Amino acid sequence: MAFKLTSKIKKMKPIINNKTPFLLLLLVLATSGLQAQITLQQAVQKGLKNSRKIKSSLYEYEAAQWKLKAEKSKVQVPSLSFGAGVTRNLIIPATPVPLSAFTGQGNANDVEYLKFGTNWQSSLGLTLSYDLFNPANKQTIDQQNEQTGMASIDYAKTQSDVRFNIMKAYAQVVLAKAQLNYAIADTLSGDRDYKTTFNLYQKGRQDEQTLNNMNMALSQAQNRYYNANMVYLQARMELAYQLGYQAVDSMPEVVNNLNDFLPVFNQIAEANYAPDQTFDYQKMEQQLNFDKKNVQHLKQMFLPVISVKAAYGTDYYKNDAQFFNSDSWNGNSYIGLNLQLPILKNIINHRNIQVAKLQRDQTQNDMQDYLIRVKSDMNKAWVEINAYSQMMQKNKQQMDWAEKNYHLAQDLYQTGRQTATDLMKSKLNFESSKASYLQAYYNYILARINLMQMAAK
């Protein structure tokens, strides 16, 4: 069996040729890590640096911070504005005025229609307003403060999620590469078994049916290689995306050995798993803090709003448009203190307080339920992890034994001391044990990552 190699692994096109297994050996070398390697820690660091999801989450967090500053400015800084306007009265309305207002005598029905206005009116000046005390302002700031806190937690959680996605993608490449190497080894062994059977067939010591079975087994091994190569390339593409590489070919190789990867991974996976420190619980704490403040704010809505308003300007009233004549302008200014006390609105506000209290109590209940549920889920996850760890170790032993048995069967078959059926049975056991080992390895890695993600803080 032979494979045509190109400089880029994604362009490798297997070419079946049972007579030349030497080129297949070159394929083993090509996938044995001749390129520079990137460790798991390096991959995580690079992915966190290049992640667009993290940058997007950071933008949202910074936007929330600016919104909070804007809300505080509305309360702390008075509202000061400049206004100017001009009006041309086409028809000046007439106002009825009793004659008794001028003479002190006369019938109340005797009125005179007067026009209070001019053809041209204009005004300009500064207006200032400021709330000395307004319960609604504090509530608005606390709402935005709560949203900013949520955005901060989401930003930290996004970094954590990206980190775990990189770890998953990296582990999948490591496993896919191991599966590919196993598939290459299976194909080489299948080629060896076929050549042995072919030599025996030429000597008249094997029948044509056995030769066909060996050829079919080799073809199946080749198909497994094609599939393993596809899975490996797809896994590399996903990891390249997670790390921010524009091209897959520019990404270094991952570690080659499953045994080398596991200790590094286990070291990273060590953490203090506390349900009351997770991101989800932090967000619930943030929500509870807001719910408590919201009850206080609604109670304060019974209090009056005290504000001060002031203006300084000038007005123009003339029948002619002589705006640049300073004698035609009249100064105008005032300053006042306003108090507004809600009356009927407090009836609705009382009901809102009851709703806020129920929301606060619900959040507290959800937090207690969360702690119980997450603690139970973490315990179940540890049971799962321990089980997969034991299964992985046992499957590794079984794979090693199956490999020895298969090589012994090959030697016995070459010397005619074992049948082709026994050889095929040993080979199937070896292939099955490798698949079981890889599956247990993957389940263990995935279970540990899922637990880390569950307890992320």
C-alpha positions in Angstrom: 0.0 0.0 0.0 1.4 3.4 -0.9 0.4 7.0 -0.4 1.4 10.1 -2.4 2.6 12.7 -0.1 2.5 16.5 -0.6 3.9 19.3 1.4 0.5 20.1 3.0 -1.2 17.4 5.0 -4.7 18.5 4.0 -3.8 17.7 0.4 -2.7 14.1 1.1 -4.4 11.7 -1.3 -4.0 8.0 -0.4 -3.2 5.8 -3.4 -3.8 2.1 -2.8 -0.9 -0.1 -3.9 -0.5 -3.3 -1.8 3.0 -4.0 -3.2 4.7 -0.9 -1.9 4.1 -0.4 1.8 7.4 1.6 2.2 5.7 4.8 1.2 3.1 4.2 3.9 5.9 4.2 6.3 6.8 7.6 5.1 3.3 8.7 5.9 3.9 7.5 9.5 6.9 9.7 9.7 5.0 12.6 8.1 2.5 12.5 10.9 4.9 11.8 13.8 5.4 15.5 14.7 8.2 16.7 12.5 6.8 20.2 12.8 7.1 22.5 15.7 4.8 21.7 18.5 2.4 23.9 20.6 1.6 22.8 24.1 -1.8 22.9 25.7 -0.8 25.9 27.9 0.6 27.7 24.9 -2.6 27.0 22.9 -4.8 28.3 25.7 -2.8 31.5 26.0 -2.8 32.1 22.2 -6.5 31.4 22.0 -7.4 33.8 24.8 -5.3 36.5 23.2 -6.9 36.1 19.7 -10.5 35.2 20.7 -13.1 37.5 19.0 -15.7 36.3 21.4 -13.7 37.7 24.3 -13.2 41.0 22.5 -16.9 41.2 21.8 -17.7 40.5 25.4 -15.2 43.2 26.5 -16.9 45.7 24.3 -20.2 44.9 26.0 -18.7 45.3 29.4 -17.0 48.6 28.5 -20.3 49.9 27.0 -22.1 49.0 30.3 -19.4 51.0 32.2 -20.0 54.0 30.1 -23.8 53.7 30.5 -23.3 53.7 34.3 -21.1 56.8 34.1 -23.8 58.5 31.9 -26.5 57.7 34.4 -24.4 59.0 37.3 -23.8 62.2 35.3 -27.5 62.8 34.9 -27.8 62.9 38.7 -24.6 64.6 39.7 -24.5 67.3 36.9 -27.3 69.9 36.6 -29.2 70.2 33.4 -28.1 73.4 31.7 -29.4 74.4 28.3 -29.5 77.4 26.0 -32.6 78.3 24.1 -33.5 80.8 21.5 -36.5 81.4 19.3 -38.4 84.0 17.2 -42.1 84.1 16.4 -44.1 86.2 13.8 -47.7 86.5 15.0 -49.8 86.8 11.8 -53.0 87.2 13.8 -52.9 88.5 17.4 -55.8 87.0 19.4 -58.2 89.3 21.2 -58.9 88.9 24.9 -62.2 90.1 26.4 -61.7 92.4 29.4 -64.5 93.8 31.6 -64.8 97.6 31.5 -65.2 97.6 35.3 -61.5 96.5 35.5 -60.6 100.0 34.2 -63.4 102.2 35.5 -64.5 100.4 38.6 -68.1 100.8 37.5 -70.4 99.3 34.9 -72.2 96.2 34.0 -70.3 92.9 34.2 -71.5 92.2 30.7 -69.8 95.3 29.3 -66.4 94.1 28.0 -63.7 95.5 25.8 -61.6 93.3 23.5 -57.9 93.9 23.8 -55.0 92.4 22.0 -52.0 91.5 24.3 -49.2 90.9 21.9 -47.0 92.2 19.2 -46.2 91.2 15.6 -42.8 89.9 16.6 -41.7 88.0 19.7 -38.4 86.5 20.5 -36.6 85.1 23.5 -33.2 83.6 24.4 -31.5 82.5 27.6 -30.2 79.8 29.8 -32.3 77.3 31.7 -31.0 75.2 34.7 -32.7 72.4 36.5 -31.4 70.1 39.2 -33.0 67.4 41.4 -32.0 67.9 45.0 -33.7 64.7 46.0 -35.3 62.2 43.6 -35.7 58.5 44.6 -36.1 57.4 41.0 -32.6 58.6 40.2 -31.0 56.3 42.7 -33.0 53.4 41.4 -31.9 54.1 37.8 -28.2 54.2 38.9 -28.6 50.9 40.8 -30.2 49.2 37.8 -27.4 50.2 35.5 -24.9 49.3 38.2 -26.4 45.8 38.4 -26.2 45.5 34.6 -22.6 46.5 34.7 -21.9 43.9 37.3 -23.6 41.3 35.1 -21.5 42.4 32.1 -18.4 42.0 34.2 -19.3 38.4 35.2 -20.3 37.6 31.6 -16.9 38.9 30.4 -15.1 36.7 32.9 -17.3 33.7 32.0 -16.7 34.3 28.3 -12.9 34.0 28.9 -13.5 30.8 30.9 -15.7 29.3 28.2 -13.2 30.1 25.5 -10.5 28.5 27.6 -12.5 25.3 27.9 -13.4 25.3 24.2 -9.7 25.5 23.4 -8.9 22.6 25.8 -11.7 20.5 24.2 -10.5 21.3 20.7 -6.8 20.5 21.6 -7.8 17.2 23.2 -9.8 16.3 20.2 -6.8 16.9 17.9 -4.6 14.8 20.2 -7.1 11.9 20.2 -7.7 12.2 16.4 -4.0 12.1 15.8 -3.7 9.0 18.0 -6.6 7.4 16.0 -4.9 8.3 12.8 -1.6 6.7 13.9 -3.5 3.6 14.9 -5.2 3.5 11.5 -1.8 3.8 9.8 -0.3 1.0 11.9 -3.4 -1.1 11.2 -3.0 -0.6 7.5 0.7 -1.5 7.6 -0.1 -4.6 9.6 -2.9 -5.5 7.1 -0.5 -5.1 4.3 2.0 -7.4 6.0 -0.8 -10.0 6.6 -1.8 -9.8 3.0 1.7 -10.3 1.7 2.2 -13.3 4.0 -1.1 -14.8 2.8 -0.2 -14.1 -0.8 3.2 -15.9 -0.4 1.4 -18.9 1.2 -1.1 -18.9 -1.6 1.6 -19.0 -4.2 3.1 -22.0 -2.4 -0.2 -23.7 -2.4 -0.5 -23.5 1.4 -3.5 -21.1 1.4 -6.7 -21.1 -0.6 -8.1 -18.2 -2.6 -10.9 -17.5 -0.2 -8.5 -16.7 2.6 -6.5 -14.5 0.3 -9.7 -12.6 -0.6 -10.5 -12.2 3.1 -7.1 -10.8 3.8 -7.4 -8.4 0.9 -10.8 -7.3 2.1 -9.4 -6.7 5.6 -6.7 -4.6 4.1 -9.3 -2.5 2.2 -11.2 -2.0 5.5 -8.1 -0.8 7.2 -7.5 1.6 4.4 -11.1 3.0 4.8 -10.5 3.4 8.5 -7.4 5.4 7.6 -9.4 7.7 5.3 -12.0 8.3 8.0 -9.3 8.9 10.7 -7.5 11.3 8.4 -10.7 13.2 7.8 -11.5 13.4 11.5 -7.9 14.6 12.3 -8.0 17.3 9.6 -11.4 18.6 10.8 -10.2 18.6 14.4 -7.1 20.7 13.4 -9.4 23.1 11.5 -11.5 23.6 14.6 -8.4 24.1 16.8 -7.0 26.6 14.3 -10.2 28.6 14.5 -10.2 28.6 18.3 -6.5 29.8 18.3 -7.1 32.5 15.7 -5.0 31.0 12.9 -6.0 32.2 9.4 -4.6 29.0 7.8 -4.5 25.5 9.3 -1.1 24.8 7.8 0.5 27.7 9.9 -0.6 26.1 13.1 2.0 23.9 14.9 1.4 20.3 15.7 0.0 19.3 19.1 1.7 16.8 21.4 2.1 13.4 19.8 1.7 11.0 22.7 -1.4 10.4 24.7 0.7 9.6 27.7 2.5 12.9 27.5 -0.7 14.9 27.2 -2.6 13.4 30.2 -0.3 14.6 33.0 -0.3 18.1 31.7 -4.0 18.1 31.3 -4.6 16.7 34.8 -2.4 19.4 36.3 -4.4 22.1 34.6 -7.7 20.5 35.5 -6.9 20.6 39.3 -9.1 23.3 40.8 -11.1 24.2 43.9 -14.6 23.2 43.0 -17.0 25.4 45.1 -20.6 25.8 44.0 -21.0 29.1 45.8 -18.1 30.6 43.7 -19.3 29.8 40.2 -20.2 32.4 37.6 -23.8 31.4 37.7 -24.0 31.8 41.5 -22.2 35.2 41.2 -24.8 36.4 38.8 -27.5 35.2 41.2 -25.8 37.1 44.0 -25.8 40.2 41.8 -29.5 39.7 41.1 -30.3 39.3 44.8 -28.4 42.4 45.7 -30.4 44.3 43.1 -33.7 42.8 44.3 -33.0 43.9 47.9 -32.2 47.5 46.7 -35.2 47.5 44.5 -37.5 47.0 47.5 -35.8 49.8 49.3 -36.1 52.1 46.3 -39.8 51.4 45.9 -40.4 52.2 49.5 -38.6 55.5 49.0 -41.0 56.4 46.2 -43.4 57.6 48.9 -41.0 60.5 49.5 -41.3 63.8 47.6 -39.2 65.0 44.7 -37.4 68.2 45.5 -35.9 70.1 42.6 -34.6 73.6 41.8 -35.1 75.4 38.6 -33.6 78.7 37.4 -33.5 80.7 34.2 -31.8 83.8 32.9 -32.6 85.4 29.6 -34.2 88.2 27.7 -37.4 88.7 25.7 -38.3 90.8 22.6 -41.8 92.2 21.9 -42.2 94.7 19.0 -44.3 95.2 16.0 -41.1 95.8 14.0 -38.3 93.3 13.6 -35.5 95.4 15.2 -33.7 92.6 16.9 -30.4 94.3 17.0 -31.7 97.3 19.0 -30.8 96.5 22.6 -33.4 98.9 23.9 -36.1 96.5 22.5 -35.0 93.6 24.7 -36.3 93.1 28.3 -34.4 90.9 30.8 -36.1 87.9 32.4 -34.8 85.6 35.1 -36.1 83.5 38.0 -35.1 80.8 40.5 -37.5 78.4 42.2 -37.7 75.4 44.5 -40.3 72.8 43.6 -41.7 69.9 45.7 -43.8 67.1 44.3 -45.4 64.6 46.6 -47.2 61.6 45.0 -50.6 60.7 46.4 -52.6 58.3 44.2 -49.5 56.9 42.7 -48.5 55.4 46.0 -51.4 52.9 45.8 -49.8 51.3 42.7 -46.4 51.6 44.2 -47.5 49.6 47.3 -48.4 46.7 44.9 -45.1 47.1 43.2 -43.3 46.7 46.5 -45.1 43.3 47.1 -44.0 42.1 43.6 -40.4 43.2 44.4 -40.4 41.3 47.7 -41.7 38.2 45.9 -38.9 38.6 43.3 -36.3 38.9 46.1 -37.6 35.8 47.9 -37.7 33.8 44.6 -34.1 34.7 43.9 -33.0 33.6 47.4 -34.9 30.3 46.9 -33.3 29.8 43.5 -29.8 30.3 45.0 -30.4 27.7 47.7 -31.7 25.2 45.1 -28.7 26.0 42.8 -26.2 25.2 45.6 -27.9 21.8 46.3 -28.2 20.9 42.6 -24.7 21.9 41.6 -23.2 20.2 44.5 -25.0 17.0 43.5 -24.0 17.5 39.9 -20.4 17.9 40.9 -20.5 14.7 43.0 -22.0 12.8 40.1 -19.3 14.2 37.8 -16.6 13.0 40.1 -18.1 9.5 40.1 -18.1 9.6 36.3 -14.5 10.9 36.1 -13.3 8.1 38.5 -15.1 5.5 36.5 -13.7 6.7 33.2 -10.2 6.8 34.7 -10.4 3.2 35.8 -11.9 2.2 32.4 -9.1 4.1 30.6 -6.4 2.2 32.6 -8.0 -1.2 32.1 -8.6 -0.6 28.4 -5.0 0.4 28.0 -3.9 -2.9 29.6 -6.3 -4.8 27.4 -5.0 -3.0 24.3 -1.4 -3.8 25.2 -2.3 -7.5 25.7 -4.3 -7.5 22.5 -1.3 -6.0 20.6 1.1 -8.7 21.9 -1.4 -11.4 21.0 -1.8 -10.0 17.5 2.0 -9.8 16.9 2.4 -13.4 18.2 -0.4 -14.5 15.9 1.3 -12.9 13.0 4.5 -14.7 13.7 2.7 -18.1 14.1 0.7 -17.5 11.0 3.9 -16.9 8.9 5.3 -20.2 10.1 2.0 -22.0 9.4 1.4 -22.8 13.1 -1.9 -20.7 13.3 -4.8 -20.4 10.9 -5.9 -17.3 9.2 -9.1 -17.3 11.2 -7.2 -17.1 14.4 -5.1 -14.3 13.0 -8.1 -12.3 12.0 -9.7 -12.9 15.4 -6.6 -11.5 17.1 -6.5 -8.5 14.8 -10.2 -7.7 15.5 -9.6 -7.9 19.2 -6.7 -5.5 18.9 -8.7 -3.1 16.8 -11.6 -3.2 19.2 -9.4 -2.7 22.3 -7.8 0.4 20.6 -11.3 1.9 19.9 -12.4 1.2 23.5 -9.2 2.8 24.9 -9.6 5.9 22.8 -13.3 6.2 23.7 -12.5 5.9 27.5 -9.7 8.4 27.1 -12.0 10.9 25.4 -14.8 10.4 27.9 -12.4 11.0 30.8 -11.0 14.2 29.2 -14.5 15.5 28.3 -15.9 14.7 31.8 -13.1 16.6 33.5 -13.5 19.6 31.2 -17.3 19.6 31.8 -16.7 19.6 35.6 -14.2 22.5 35.2 -16.8 24.4 33.2 -19.5 23.6 35.7 -17.4 25.0 38.6 -15.8 27.8 36.6 -15.3 31.0 38.7 
